[in-house]
Amino acid sequence: MHGKFVFLLHPLGMEHVYEAKPWAKLLPKPVIDFYMGIKKPFIASHITGIQSKTGDTAEGWFIVIPLTSELMVKREDIAVKRIIEAGYMGRELGATIMGLGAFTAVVGGGGKVPADALDGVIGVTTGNSYTAYTAHEALLLGAREVGVAPSSEDILLAVVGGTGSIGRVVAKLLAPKMNGTIVIVGRNIDKAKKVAAEVQELTDAKVLASDDVKGIMRKADLAVTVSSAVDAIIGPNDVKSGAIIVDVSRPRDVAEAVKDRDDVLVIDGGVVKIPGQVEFNFDFGFPPGTAFACMAETMMLALEGWEGHFSLTKELKEDQVRLTGQWAEKHGFELIWMRSFDLPVKKEKIEYMRKIVQGG
């Protein structure tokens, strides 16, 4: 089988716009915003060389939606229109599935609005199912390497953005492994309490709800952060010494300044090795042959010959999340060794973290 897919990208912030178009620095921001608002989606690259362990292959295309995260939120109507246009572009290329990257997966009701408009044209996925699966894998990997036992009664796990589609499922995947405290952190405390009640049914741990990101993060031993904030919400003074944090959000929830904290391990969430000799023909800052889990999910669906939509809306289906884990093993997608702020985590860092958590 040979599958075809498209995956949507967009500039996260103005720094990415200036990087791609240096001349834009000479223009007032309102002029740039206007230009991006009228510019149509365009093909950025052709992706080749994806080959499953089963022998099936896939190819795809990156399509860029020329809107920043800020504009996606402010002009959601335009963002949804551009996503739908990209879907028709994908269909013309022969793709059967379209993956939504970054804020294209947030607007339009978590992909539901554009997916409804594209029924019968192309399948749509946010990639959030495999992202959730790899986020829980990454946290367990980090804890194991550092020597933290999630099952300890002294451990506090924070799930920031726990009321969202990814955070909610990650909390449920981790809950059976916890015996201490789990805190579901969200901007809407009532929604956080509702998710906490759902998670409580799955664990002997104490499950709480909070809307105080910074306050909880200063107590957390383990954390997964997956909010839809446009800017970083966790700074260098908001993190406990010895903490292990998986940051799934793009833009990042954890400020880059936190990387100067030697006593904190921040793991980039959802970084996956792609099977075969993949060529992206586009530099998004990752080592060769690796990609975000949301991209990988889109590739899996193409390899599976999946028809229709997959990961959509604000509530992921747990069976679909686990299914992506099974597909990953079947096709050869693998969580790579931990990376932090786009660089591999060094063994020296792990050894130092071990000493901290052991009280050395």
ZITAMO-V393309 format. One line per field, one symbol per residue. burial: + if it has 9 or more other ideal C-beta (glycine too) atoms within 8 Angstrom, else -. Layout:
# ZITAMO-V393309
burial = ???
This chain:
# ZITAMO-V393309
burial = --++++++++++++-+++-----+-------++--++---+-+++-+--+++---++++++++++++++-+++-++-+++-++++++++++-+-++++++++++++++-++++++-++---++++++++++++++++++++++--+-+-+-+--+++++++++++++++++++++--+++++++++--+-+++++++++---+-+-+++++-++-+++-++++++++-+--+++++-+++-++++++++-+++++--+-----+++++++++++++-+-+-----+---++++++++++++++--+---+++---+-+-++++++-++-++++-+--+++----+---++-+++-++---
